């Protein structure tokens, strides 16, 4: 497979390994609503935040949507969209790597982009996610009016879609509702009490037909029909007779045409999504600007938001209620706001001050029942909550020791992920973190065994071993020191790893 190359790509490829694991510091005064919520708003560099999320959320995110800088060589108030091309590529590569790790097996990632970097991004995503993971390149009509000042009017952007397993995505993705334009073929000329309907031809290809799909059909006028050459009836005789009794067979206005099955509009769940997303279905830039102006006024508005209808379409196709959504280029908070209104869990990451000046107040308004955007369509009435976090200390201090601010649950989640490449199911509150593939993992740290004296309980001794939860198989124990020699460790089927030297970076 051809690979994209650029200046400093080797450094970009190694970036993830160099990013430190950091703590998340809760900011209760900026959190809002239900204290039991899992929703998160994180202020900080998204590369470091994504690395921090790995131990808890690797493989758990159902849908990732990002709207990264487009590298349009123009400056915006709230972020710098003027990056030299190779720097832009180096910005994106490690973030896509971490997003791949966070994506669930049945998940998908959607990326907004325009022509400035679209083709480079496509090749890069092929490399990171694999060409077989490509699902579609959707075209969003962002403008509906013409301007003669351009050589050729720029009226679209792209939405690249990749999935861990496209076959699973295809099986689980949701249909989109018919527009009135699409539904106009459904009519009700006979005032059918079941509503609008359309005739569907009853024939099918002969290929795998069974004998009971070849029979005579007698119309109300007495005319006899058999399947045309090379065709068969699409339903068996018994099914046809049942439909006939139910009044679900249509023979044309004169009652002598080939049979058609009546399909009611109320029976149509939707249609498969297309790659063409017109502005009248999913919104446009004028709509998104009005949404932001209504929230923040014209002077404090964000320059390049996406309309809520666009994000609603993505989340509708890719997710269901309570699924986890992630946006690490949160901008003005549109993805989190829409996810909240659609009853999805979400994690939003934004490094700029507008995490506090725009995202936080916007989500607070959503909780209070804000009625802009998609609110009326989804019958949003308010409720829910989110927790606000900032990136805190790194897990290691400048001397390579565990930072004194690192508490047991954070270190436990980090070690579990490093060992198993999977997140802990819940925050650890025991020295036994869990059992994975027959191996039990233990952590002796922060006096987890209840003994707060220096080193006591954090050192593997016979007394400590006696009180650890039992496991008959292999045991990996992290602690500050061990009083057992190698022969004794072998007898007990223990691999001892010393803190901090054996605590690896993710």
ABEGO torsion letter per residue (X at the ends): XBBBBBBGAAAAAAAAAABBBBBBBBBAAABBEBAABABBBBBEBAAAAAAAAAAAABGABABBBBBBBAGAGBBBAABBABBBAAAAAAAAAAAAAAAAAABBAABBBBBBBBAAAAAAAAAAAAAAAEAAABABBBBBBABABBBAABABBBABBBBBBBBABAAAAAAABBBBBBBAAAAAABBBAAGBAAEBBBBBBABBBAAABBAAABBBBBBAAGBBBBBBBGBBBABBAAAAAAAAAAGABBAEAAGABBBBBBBBAAABAEBBBBABBBAAAAEBAAAAAAAAAAAAEAAABBABBBBAAAAAAAAAAABBBGBBBBBABAEAGAAAAAAAAAGBBBBBBBABAAAAAAAAAAAAAAAAGBABEAAAAAGBAEEEBBBBBBBBBBABBAAGBBBAABBAAAAAAAAAAAAAGBBBABBBABABAEBBGGBBBBBBBGGAAGBABBGBGABBBAAAAAABBBBABBBBBBBABBABBAAAAAAAGBBBBBOAAABBBX
